[in-house]
Amino acid sequence: MAYQISDACISCGSCAGECPVGAISEGDGKYQIDAGACLDCGSCAGACPMGAISQE
């Protein structure tokens, strides 16, 4: 199941650089994860200083 970014995202970009497949991009007001490309590795969640990324 793909990871998701909540509204707690502050658009710092820390997660995007950690994604090995480039599934994270800047969205409207927060970053977003392409669920189809997400490998469910969790690298992004570990990099988020706000704890805004979780697995749904």
N, C-alpha and C positions, 0 to 999 in steps of 0.2 A: 504494500500500500504506500502510495507516495506521501512525501512530507508536504506540509502546508505552512504558510507564513501567516501569522495572525495580524490583527490590527495594532499589536504592540510594536511592530516593526518601525524603526526610526530611519530607515533607508540609508544605513551606514555602508552597506555593500560588503561587509565582512563575509557573509555567506557566499556571495557570488564567486569570489576568488577560490573558495574551497571546493566547489562542485567540480568533480572530475569530468563531467560530460557537458558542462555549460548549460544546465537546465534552469538556471536562475537568471532572471533579467529584471531590470527596473520597471516597475509597473506604475500605475496611477496612485501616487501617495505612499506606496510601499513596494517592496520587491515581491516577485511571484515565482513560483516553481511550475515548470511544465511537467504535469503529472505523467505524460506519456514518455518523457525522456528520463525522469527521475529513476535512479538505480536503488533507491532506498538504503543508501550507505550510511546516512546520518552525519556526514562530514559537515554539512551546513548547520545542523542543529548544535553541534559542538562549538562552532565558530560564532554563533549569535550571542552578543553580549546582553541582549534583552530577554533571551529565552523565548523568543517569538516563533520558533519553528518546532513543530511537533508532527508526529506521525498520526494520521487520521485513520 
